[in-house]
Amino acid sequence: MLVKKDYSCNGQSSYKCDRCNAELTTETRRGIYVQHDKRSPIKKWDLCVKCYAALKRGIEKGMK
């Protein structure tokens, strides 16, 4: 989730991981987007690299 927005367009906004509450920057976060129909995608989650990898492993394990 967005904690502090940077209005100077330098990409220095701060985020919090929606799963483990770790502090993130624009470079270290992974955004998960969901598109329900042909409209623009809707962002659902901001995850850290560790939580993103865990989600990816869970999806791949469930597909087998």
Phi, psi and omega in degrees: 000151180285126180260311182220126182265136177264116183273357182271004178061030177264358180076029182255025177291151179248145184230167175232135179297132182286349182256312185246001178063026176285147178285134183232158170246179180298325182282333186261358182264154175239119180267134176256124182245145179233135178241118183275325179213203187279005175285179181294153181294149179249125180284133182250317187222148168247121183236152172281172183297320181295314180289327177295318179295321178295320177295319179296316177299319180295321179292316180294323179291324179286340181279342184281000000 
